[in-house]
Amino acid sequence: MESISLLLGEALSPYQVTMTPSGIHGECLVTLKNSMGATVVKRAFNQAQLNDKRLLTDVVDGLHRDVLIAEGRLEPCVIAALRNAAQDKLMASRN
């Protein structure tokens, strides 16, 4: 788990990343703090998400998005609009 913590720390720099066990099924609580020590994001993940490279990429992407939202640099409605546009493009390419 320490190597995963180091990878998350590098990917989410400059935020301080801590991982603590939480839950009886091997869940892990990932906390991101800013340079002043304030918690910016706190999310729980299951062990499978952290052990699979593809899923770990999704974890990093999700945490990055959550940081942008928490800091007011990205509005949740923008994410919804981007998802809808991507779905529309995918459906159009299938026709």
VMD Tcl script that draws the C-alpha trace (Angstrom):
set ca {
  {0.00 0.00 0.00}
  {2.98 2.30 0.54}
  {3.93 2.16 -3.15}
  {0.36 3.10 -4.10}
  {0.51 6.01 -1.66}
  {3.74 7.19 -3.29}
  {2.21 6.92 -6.77}
  {-0.85 8.89 -5.66}
  {1.39 11.47 -4.01}
  {3.34 11.98 -7.23}
  {0.22 12.08 -9.40}
  {-1.61 14.52 -7.14}
  {1.26 16.80 -6.19}
  {1.33 19.39 -4.57}
  {-1.33 17.85 -2.32}
  {-0.30 15.66 0.60}
  {-1.87 12.22 0.20}
  {-2.56 9.92 3.13}
  {-4.12 6.48 2.97}
  {-5.68 4.82 5.99}
  {-7.54 1.53 6.24}
  {-11.28 1.94 6.74}
  {-14.00 -0.67 6.77}
  {-14.07 -4.41 7.26}
  {-13.77 -5.28 3.58}
  {-10.34 -3.71 3.00}
  {-11.53 -0.27 2.02}
  {-9.01 2.54 2.13}
  {-9.66 6.19 2.94}
  {-7.63 8.56 0.77}
  {-7.23 12.10 2.09}
  {-5.75 15.02 0.18}
  {-4.53 18.07 2.08}
  {-3.31 21.36 0.71}
  {-0.02 23.05 1.65}
  {-1.64 24.61 4.73}
  {-2.77 21.20 6.00}
  {-6.46 21.69 5.31}
  {-8.36 18.66 3.99}
  {-9.44 19.28 0.41}
  {-10.82 15.85 -0.53}
  {-11.54 12.67 1.41}
  {-12.78 9.56 -0.40}
  {-12.98 5.84 0.28}
  {-11.90 3.25 -2.28}
  {-11.94 -0.51 -2.29}
  {-8.67 -2.39 -2.53}
  {-9.37 -3.58 -6.11}
  {-9.46 0.03 -7.35}
  {-6.03 0.67 -5.89}
  {-4.38 -2.56 -7.03}
  {-5.39 -2.50 -10.71}
  {-3.42 -0.02 -12.87}
  {-6.39 0.84 -15.06}
  {-8.66 1.41 -12.07}
  {-5.94 3.36 -10.27}
  {-5.85 5.75 -13.23}
  {-9.60 6.27 -12.76}
  {-9.01 6.90 -9.04}
  {-6.41 9.59 -9.82}
  {-8.68 11.19 -12.44}
  {-11.58 11.22 -10.00}
  {-9.51 12.71 -7.20}
  {-8.14 15.37 -9.54}
  {-11.68 16.26 -10.61}
  {-12.81 16.39 -6.97}
  {-9.93 18.75 -6.13}
  {-10.92 21.06 -8.98}
  {-14.52 21.09 -7.75}
  {-13.53 21.55 -4.08}
  {-11.34 24.52 -4.98}
  {-14.02 26.08 -7.16}
  {-12.05 25.69 -10.37}
  {-14.63 23.39 -11.96}
  {-18.38 23.36 -11.53}
  {-20.22 20.01 -11.32}
  {-22.59 21.17 -14.07}
  {-19.62 21.52 -16.43}
  {-18.73 17.87 -15.81}
  {-22.30 16.84 -16.60}
  {-22.24 18.87 -19.81}
  {-18.93 17.31 -20.88}
  {-20.26 13.81 -20.21}
  {-23.41 14.50 -22.22}
  {-21.36 15.87 -25.12}
  {-19.14 12.78 -25.08}
  {-22.18 10.49 -25.05}
  {-23.77 12.36 -27.94}
  {-20.55 12.10 -29.94}
  {-20.31 8.38 -29.24}
  {-23.91 7.78 -30.30}
  {-23.41 9.82 -33.47}
  {-20.35 7.80 -34.42}
  {-22.33 4.56 -34.08}
  {-24.95 5.69 -36.57}
}
mol new
graphics top color blue
foreach p $ca { graphics top sphere $p radius 0.5 }
foreach p [lrange $ca 0 end-1] q [lrange $ca 1 end] { graphics top cylinder $p $q radius 0.2 }
display resetview
